[in-house]
Amino acid sequence: MKKLAIITTHPIQYYAPIFKLLQQRTLIAIKVFYTLGQQEAKYDHGFEKNIDWDIPLLDGYDYEWVENTAELPGTHHPKGIVNPTLIQRINHYQPDAVLVFGWNYTSHFKIIRHFKNNVPVYFRGDSTLLDTINPFKDMLKTLYLKWIYKKVDHAFYAGTQNKAYFKKYGLKDQQLSLTPHAIDNERFSVNRSIEANKLRHKFGINNDDILITFAGKFETKKAPLLLLSAFIKLNKPNIHLLFTGNGKLEQSLKQIASGQENVHFLDFQNQTDMPVIYQACDLFCLPSAGPGETWGLAINEAMACNKAILVSDKVGCATDLVKENYNGVIFKSNDKKSLVGALAKLTRTKKVLQEYGKNSGALIQKWNFTAIAIAIENKLLNETN
């Protein structure tokens, strides 16, 4: 049986189920090497708090914690991942290929360079070309990234925008396979309507009212302040806005929303409760301005809960997941007028939102973990010796 070594920073709720599925399918063997090192509490710089996910992330697959000797361990800077024994431990596993998640860490790039021309080097990332930079910086970035991706034999792209990124920086079509960004569609689609209705009633939201929800980190790139400003401008008493999460913009949001009876706040909610948050709303909005909103997996989650979608054109998944006048609307990022117009259009009737929500549920079905597993298996099993 062919063996794949997977190098990634730490257990993540969007990737651990893929690893478990690959092991369950038994077509290839895998071992995951976690490079951040074993830590009891994970501080999330976006949420500004320790996050301990309440779903199992280490069950059902082989893994190792790799000692991280970085002076300041973390995934928020390139020197936060330093693993002196990583190459030795991967060699001991004797893989037929290595799959590296993200190159912008000291150890991860070292693995890419070391194993190039030894075993096939696969890569998984979700960067896009959506963020604009000046021409000179773009030229330098292009030269640098082409040099990096020359060391990658094959990349698994997450969607249309990610594929365009890989192609700009030198990878050819035959070096690319779609591994669609996915979440646990089944878990999010389980009916939680009783809890969702209780949540609405907690905030005084009637059944006929429309609830718009933002869920995520309260940070500049996700533009929650723009959403709040547009919502206040909309000024419709039967429409409510719920911000779910935490982050550095929290106090600013609450100060601006002071006195707005139809603007509500919830602290960060863990994975078990997130389906309730989505199912309680009528419209989910991710108004990101960038830079760095490479995908937006909250959109997958909301769609799995059969919700209409409103996103900016800086959200990486917009091209793939949001179909105008079918399951949602895409507005121009950082443009309050565009956002107000989109909100007004989508909130005219609940009937339209319900229809869009059903369409979202149908669209998201093919964006699943099995599609990712099959793409990885096919590449490794078809690799020539």
Beta strands, then each sheet from edge to edge (+ up, - down):
strand 1: 3-8
strand 2: 29-34
strand 3: 42-44
strand 4: 49-51
strand 5: 63-65
strand 6: 97-101
strand 7: 121-124
strand 8: 154-157
strand 9: 176-178
strand 10: 210-215
strand 11: 239-244
strand 12: 263-266
strand 13: 283-286
strand 14: 308-312
strand 15: 328-331
sheet 1: 5+ 2+ 1+ 6+ 7+ 8+ 9+
sheet 2: 3+ 4-
sheet 3: 12+ 11+ 10+ 13+ 14+ 15+
end
